[in-house]
Amino acid sequence: MTILSLPLNLGERPCDRSLLAYLHVLAGLDSRSSFEARRSFDVQCLWSAFLVWKDFGIARDDRRRVPLDPAARAASQPVAIIEQYCGWQGEPGAFVEAAIKAGFFLLSPTDESTAELILVDFFPANHSSARDISNSKLGGISKGVNLARAKAADAADEQLDFFSKTKNSLLDTYGKSELREAVMFIHQVCNILRRPAPESREWQETLTVKALDVLDKNVPADIEVAFKWLLANRSSQEIPPRLDFVLDRFQEFVEKGKKDFR
């Protein structure tokens, strides 16, 4: 049986009230409309908001991949499914766009053409902390982190070989062993989050410097618990879709890992 958790103040959050206001405009309701008409419309909209939560709950995921362009997004299948499920009968895409403007959904770009449509507050409400994970699952998390490390080691050796052949400027500033640790760290993050490794040289160099900073600020044990937290929560909206932002916020994941895995 799937259990769906909802915020106690669902319908009263600022984003919910803003969504109602945007939908009022779409429906042509204003202060001149009767109280009964506005009341009935609000109940209908809040029921639709609940159905959105139910739809995401069935999928057990807080996000959907959608086009970044508004027109393409309105015509996309993920948006059509959401609006059909929640009973929206207005212009296609209008409910979701209103929800994005209101902050009910967060639109997080992943590249030049796509984005993740994230249901705000869904993950915190429907997440079980690591303290509730069984010992067998904790063992699986540790195994996953170790496997990601092993794969990252091979990728790091290839990357360092490429740096040497292309006389990368990073070799003028950092030692090979230091660079290898940083590159391995980047690949391990990618493996844990099931994301492709960076490709462009500039992107790699920017990430390498950020990785060196993370490694300089943390002992191995702290990085280990952060990796465990990232693996256990890789579908969380708390983890940025961009890899450089993940590294920028790595200290947050260290603290979360200490809380859940120590």
PyMOL commands that set and color helices and strands:
alter all, ss='L'
color gray80, all
select helices_A, chain A and resi 14-27+35-59+70-74+77-85+94-102+122-125+130-132+135-165+170-173+176-193+201-217+220-232+243-248+250-261
alter helices_A, ss='H'
color red, helices_A
select strands_A, chain A and resi 63-67+105-109+114-119
alter strands_A, ss='S'
color yellow, strands_A
deselect
rebuild
show_as cartoon
